[in-house]
Each structure stands twice: as structure tokens, then as C-alpha cells.
């Protein structure tokens, strides 16, 4: 697996971890009464949050991978003496 592929996979795993954490936090807040919504609307709220996270990730990922490619290309260039 190429370094860029490994980095891409790792960043995707970070996104999934963020979604899991958001789910746990929102569910706990609803159950604890910090957020007052109808329990039947919770799956819809979580879906909206997941969509927002994925959209933000999609935009940021392109820039991130471009920066990774630049960093890897710079590292691979032999240094002039």
C-alpha cells in the first residue's frame, strides 16, 4: 500500500471515530435531558450530523491529500549539496 493510501485510510478512520463520538455524545445528552427532542427524531438528527461530518471531511480531505502529496514529494527529492 502506498503512503498516500495509508494516510487516506487513516484519515477515513478518524472521520468514523468522530462520527461514533458524536453519536455517543448526542445520545447521552438527549437521555440526560440536555437536549430536548422527541426520541423518535434522534436517528434523523444523527443522520444529519453524519451528513455534515462527511461533507466537511470530503472538502477537507482533498486539501489534506494535496498537502500530503506535496510533503511526500518534497521528502523524496534528493537534497542538493
C-alpha positions in Angstrom: 0.0 0.0 0.0 1.3 3.4 -1.0 1.9 6.0 1.8 -0.9 8.2 0.4 -3.3 5.3 0.5 -2.3 4.5 4.1 -2.7 8.2 5.1 -6.1 8.3 3.3 -7.3 5.2 5.1 -6.1 6.6 8.5 -7.9 9.9 7.9 -11.1 8.0 7.0 -10.8 6.0 10.2 -10.5 9.3 12.1 -13.7 10.5 10.5 -15.5 7.3 11.5 -14.2 7.8 15.1 -15.6 11.3 15.1 -19.0 10.1 14.0 -19.0 7.5 16.7 -18.1 10.0 19.4 -20.7 12.5 18.1 -23.3 9.7 18.3 -22.4 8.7 21.8 -22.3 12.4 23.0 -25.6 13.3 21.4 -27.4 10.2 22.6 -26.1 10.8 26.2 -27.2 14.5 26.0 -30.7 13.5 24.9 -31.0 10.8 27.5 -29.6 13.2 30.2 -32.1 15.9 29.2 -29.5 18.4 28.0 -31.1 18.3 24.5 -34.8 18.0 24.4 -36.0 16.3 21.3 -38.5 13.6 20.6 -36.7 10.2 20.9 -38.1 9.2 17.5 -36.2 12.1 15.9 -32.9 11.0 17.3 -32.0 8.8 14.3 -32.8 11.7 12.0 -30.6 14.1 14.0 -27.7 11.6 13.9 -28.1 11.2 10.2 -28.0 15.0 9.7 -24.9 15.2 11.8 -23.2 12.3 9.9 -24.0 14.0 6.6 -22.5 17.3 7.8 -19.3 15.5 9.1 -19.0 13.6 5.8 -19.4 16.8 3.8 -16.8 18.6 5.8 -14.5 15.6 5.6 -14.9 15.4 1.8 -13.9 19.1 1.3 -11.0 18.9 3.8 -9.8 15.6 2.5 -8.9 17.0 -0.9 -6.8 19.8 0.5 -5.3 17.4 3.1 -4.2 14.9 0.5 -2.8 17.6 -1.8 -0.7 18.8 1.2 0.4 15.2 1.9 1.4 14.6 -1.7 3.4 17.9 -1.6 5.1 16.8 1.6 5.9 13.4 0.3 7.2 14.8 -3.0 9.5 17.2 -1.1 10.8 14.4 1.1 11.5 12.2 -2.0 13.5 14.9 -3.8 17.3 14.5 -3.3 18.9 17.3 -1.4 21.4 19.4 -3.4 24.8 19.9 -1.8 
